[in-house]
């Protein structure tokens, strides 16, 4: 039986790398995007080239909107069948002083980065529980572990994902569902767009392995957590950051 995976925020960065990694591993993939339809279509076509026999759906949905998330999951289940894997990756970032952070900044950050994981997990989990099997991976951040100046709301949301992971793993473990979390360090994605070259060089120097990470390296960790070799791994927070923040 071909396994089916649902990935939020799959049009760019780590999410896009995850879509392609699961396609390469033989999964059917449904993924959401919000603001970049051309990028989402390009990722879908890449997945088709990697594994022409698979099914790939790019579904527009705002991760912070529970109704849109519910509709997206229902479509994936209708077109692919039961979902064995969920990757909660959708996220936004913002560099801003805490005292300048508005109510809307705070609300939107938590809606997408934390509530979004709650909404999609709530929609997918009943099917996993009925099958007595499933894997959920939440994509947090090293900032969720150690905090980042001028990214308090981002750090708080990502820390919330770690708490969600650990608590839910205990709750659904008896139903055969694993829940884990990856915490990327400094990864070469669009989220680094506001950083200067000297900023990136400093971050690479601060990373014990001496470089920035790639989305593909994070995707590989996500994929591993959803396969047989990791069947006894749950409630864990896996750092993928070259030692940054350790």
C-alpha positions in Angstrom: 0.0 0.0 0.0 1.3 3.5 -0.9 1.4 5.8 2.1 -0.1 9.3 2.0 1.4 12.4 3.6 -0.1 15.8 4.2 2.3 18.7 4.5 1.5 22.3 5.4 3.5 25.0 3.8 4.9 22.9 1.0 5.6 25.5 -1.7 9.0 26.8 -0.5 12.0 26.1 1.8 11.8 23.1 4.2 8.2 22.3 3.2 9.1 22.0 -0.5 12.1 19.9 0.3 9.9 17.7 2.4 7.4 17.3 -0.5 10.2 16.1 -2.8 11.7 13.8 -0.1 8.5 12.0 0.5 7.8 11.8 -3.3 11.3 10.2 -3.7 10.4 7.7 -1.0 7.3 6.7 -2.8 4.6 8.6 -0.9 1.5 10.3 -2.4 1.7 13.9 -1.2 -0.9 16.6 -0.5 0.5 19.9 0.5 -0.8 23.3 1.3 0.4 26.8 0.2 -1.0 30.2 0.8 0.7 33.0 -1.1 2.8 31.4 -3.9 0.8 29.4 -6.4 3.5 29.4 -9.0 6.0 28.0 -6.6 3.5 25.4 -5.4 2.8 24.3 -9.0 6.6 24.1 -9.6 7.0 21.8 -6.6 4.1 19.6 -7.6 5.7 19.2 -11.1 9.1 18.4 -9.6 7.4 15.7 -7.5 5.8 14.2 -10.6 9.2 14.1 -12.3 10.8 12.4 -9.3 8.0 9.7 -9.1 5.6 9.8 -12.0 3.5 7.0 -10.4 2.6 9.1 -7.4 -0.3 11.4 -6.7 0.4 15.1 -5.8 -2.0 17.7 -4.7 -1.2 21.4 -4.1 -4.0 22.9 -2.1 -4.4 26.6 -1.3 -5.2 27.1 2.4 -4.2 29.5 5.1 -2.7 27.5 7.9 -4.2 29.9 10.4 -7.8 29.5 9.2 -9.4 26.4 10.7 -12.1 26.2 8.1 -9.6 26.3 5.2 -7.5 23.7 6.9 -10.4 21.4 7.5 -11.5 21.7 3.8 -7.9 21.0 2.6 -7.6 17.9 4.7 -11.0 16.6 3.6 -9.9 17.1 0.0 -6.7 15.2 0.5 -8.5 12.3 2.2 -11.0 12.2 -0.6 -8.5 12.2 -3.4 -5.6 10.2 -1.8 -7.3 8.1 0.9 -6.3 7.8 4.6 -3.4 9.9 5.7 -0.6 8.0 7.4 1.8 11.0 7.9 1.3 14.7 8.8 4.0 17.3 8.7 3.1 20.6 10.3 5.6 22.9 8.6 3.7 26.1 7.7 5.2 29.1 9.4 6.0 32.8 9.1 8.8 34.9 10.7 9.2 38.5 11.6 12.1 40.5 13.1 10.7 43.2 15.3 11.4 44.7 18.7 9.1 43.3 21.4 7.8 46.8 22.2 7.0 47.4 18.6 5.1 44.2 18.1 1.4 44.8 17.5 -1.6 42.8 18.6 -2.0 41.8 15.0 1.7 40.7 14.7 1.3 38.6 17.8 -2.0 37.1 16.7 -0.9 36.2 13.2 2.3 34.7 14.4 0.6 32.3 16.8 -2.3 31.6 14.3 0.0 30.3 11.6 2.9 28.8 13.6 1.1 27.3 16.5 -2.6 27.3 16.0 -2.1 26.1 12.5 -0.5 22.9 13.8 -3.4 22.4 16.2 -6.0 22.9 13.4 -4.5 20.5 11.0 -3.6 17.9 13.6 -7.2 18.0 14.9 -8.4 17.3 11.4 -6.0 14.5 10.6 -5.7 12.7 13.9 -9.1 10.9 14.0 -8.2 9.0 10.9 -4.9 7.9 12.3 -6.5 6.9 15.6 -9.0 4.7 13.7 -6.1 3.0 11.9 -4.1 2.7 15.1 -1.1 4.0 13.2 0.3 7.3 12.1 3.3 9.7 12.3 3.1 13.5 13.0 6.1 15.7 12.8 6.1 19.4 13.9 8.6 21.8 12.5 9.7 24.1 15.3 13.0 26.0 15.4 16.2 26.4 17.5 14.7 29.7 18.6 11.8 27.8 20.2 14.5 26.1 22.4 16.8 29.1 23.2 14.8 32.2 22.2 15.9 35.0 19.8 16.2 38.7 20.4 13.8 40.7 18.3 11.8 37.5 17.5 10.0 37.0 20.8 6.6 36.2 19.2 8.2 33.8 16.7 10.2 32.1 19.5 7.1 31.8 21.7 5.1 30.2 18.9 7.9 27.7 18.1 8.3 26.9 21.8 4.6 26.1 21.9 5.1 23.5 19.2 7.6 21.7 21.4 5.1 21.6 24.2 2.3 20.4 21.9 4.6 17.7 20.6 5.6 16.3 24.0 2.0 16.4 25.4 0.3 15.0 22.3 2.8 12.1 22.0 1.8 10.9 25.5 -1.9 11.2 24.6 -1.9 9.4 21.3 0.9 6.9 21.9 -1.6 4.2 23.1 -3.3 4.6 19.7 -0.2 3.8 17.8 0.5 7.4 16.7 4.0 8.9 17.0 4.5 12.7 17.5 7.9 14.2 17.1 9.4 17.6 16.5 12.4 18.9 14.5 14.2 22.1 15.4 16.1 23.5 12.5 19.0 25.8 13.2 20.0 28.4 10.6 18.8 27.0 7.3 19.2 28.6 3.8 15.5 29.5 3.1 13.5 32.6 2.2 13.2 33.3 6.0 16.8 34.6 5.9 15.9 37.2 3.3 16.2 40.1 5.8 19.7 39.1 6.9 22.8 40.6 5.4 25.7 38.7 4.1 27.7 39.6 7.2 24.8 38.4 9.4 24.8 35.1 7.6 28.5 34.7 7.8 28.4 35.4 11.6 25.6 32.8 12.0 27.7 30.2 10.0 30.7 31.0 12.2 28.5 30.5 15.3 27.4 27.1 14.0 29.9 24.4 15.2 29.8 22.7 11.8 30.8 26.1 10.3 28.1 26.5 7.7 24.3 27.0 7.2 22.0 24.1 6.8 20.0 23.1 3.8 16.2 22.4 3.6 17.1 19.0 2.3 18.9 18.1 5.5 15.9 19.0 7.5 13.6 17.1 5.2 15.7 14.0 5.6 15.2 14.1 9.4 11.5 14.6 8.9 11.3 11.6 6.6 13.3 9.4 8.9 10.9 10.1 11.8 8.0 8.9 9.7 9.5 5.5 8.6 10.0 2.1 10.2 13.4 2.8 11.6 11.9 5.4 13.9 8.8 3.4 14.9 9.8 3.5 18.6 10.7 7.2 18.6 8.0 9.6 19.9 7.8 12.8 22.0 11.3 13.7 20.9 12.7 17.1 19.8 15.4 16.6 17.2 17.8 19.4 16.5 18.9 19.8 12.9 21.2 22.8 13.2 24.8 21.7 13.0 25.2 22.2 16.7 23.8 25.8 16.7 22.2 26.6 20.0 23.2 23.3 21.6 
